[in-house]
Amino acid sequence: EMRHDASAECEAFRGHHRADVTYVVTMAARIIQMQSGFAMLESAYQQPNNSANIMMKNMLDLCIGVLAFFLFGYYIAYWDTHQIGGFADAGVDLAHWFCCFSYATTAATINSGALAGRVAFFPYLFLSTVMTGVLYPICAYLSWGNGWLQQFGFVDFAGSVVVHQVGAVSALVSTCILGPRIGRFKNYRSWKGVWSIVFWERHDDAYYQEPQDPAEKKVFIPFRKCR
C-alpha cells in the first residue's frame, strides 16, 4: 500500500508499482537463464573434451560475478544515482540491482564463447571477475549512471553498447592476445613487429599450426569442419 507519509528510507520505492518490480525481476531472471543456452551452444561448437570446462566457466560466471558486482561493481556503476548499501537496507532497490547484475554477467559471457577451448580455467575466472566487477560497471556508469556520456545525451538502446559491444570488444582483444586454437589454421602467422608487443605475442608460427609438446600431441584432436 502506498502512503503519503512513508518514511524517508522508503522514499526510493514510492514510485514503484508491484507490477513494475515483478516485470524487472522476471526479465532479469530470463536474462540469467540464457547462461545455460550460451553454455550448450559453446559446447556444441567445441571438442567433446572441452565441454565440462565450458559448463563450469559459465556457471562460475554467475557464482563469482555476483560477489564482484555486489562488493564493488554496483557501486562503481550507480553510486551517483542510486542508494548503495547492503541487502538489508530498506532504501536499496534490489530489483534494479538484480537487473543490472544480469546485464553484467551477459557482457562477461561473451568472452566465454570467444575464448572457448583456448584459455585456461583460472585466467578466464580472473578475466570474468574483472569484466563483471570493473570494466562493465565503468561503462554502465558513463552511459546510465550520470556519467559524461549520459550528460552529453548518449542513449543506449537495450544495452547494445554497454552490454554487447563492451563484451564484444573485450572478447576481440582477448582473442588477439591468445591467438587461434592450436591446429585450427595450418598457415597461421603470429603477430610481428609492434603488434607482438601490443598483444603480448610470445610464440612463433609453428606453435599455432600444430601441437609441439608430446603431451599436447597425445590429447590433440584435429579440427574437422562440420560441412
C-alpha positions, 0 to 999 in steps of 0.5 A: 500500500502506498502512503503519503507519509512513508518514511524517508528510507522508503522514499526510493520505492514510492514510485514503484508499482508491484507490477513494475518490480515483478516485470524487472525481476522476471526479465532479469531472471530470463536474462540469467537463464540464457547462461545455460543456452550460451553454455550448450551452444559453446559446447556444441561448437567445441571438442567433446573434451572441452565441454565440462570446462565450458559448463563450469566457466559459465556457471562460475560466471554467475557464482563469482560475478555476483560477489564482484558486482555486489562488493564493488561493481554496483557501486562503481556503476550507480553510486551517483544515482542510486542508494548503495548499501547492503541487502538489508537496507530498506532504501536499496532497490534490489530489483534494479540491482538484480537487473543490472547484475544480469546485464553484467554477467551477459557482457562477461559471457561473451568472452566465454564463447570467444575464448572457448577451448583456448584459455585456461580455467583460472585466467578466464575466472580472473578475466570474468571477475574483472569484466563483471566487477570493473570494466562493465560497471565503468561503462554502465556508469558513463552511459546510465549512471550520470556519467559524461556520456549520459550528460552529453545525451548518449542513449543506449538502446537495450544495452547494445553498447554497454552490454554487447559491444563492451563484451564484444570488444573485450572478447576481440582483444582477448582473442588477439592476445591468445591467438587461434586454437592450436591446429585450427589454421595450418598457415597461421602467422603470429603477430610481428613487429609492434603488434607482438608487443601490443598483444603480448605475442610470445610464440612463433608460427609453428606453435599455432599450426600444430601441437609441439609438446608430446603431451599436447600431441597425445590429447590433440584432436584435429579440427574437422569442419562440420560441412 
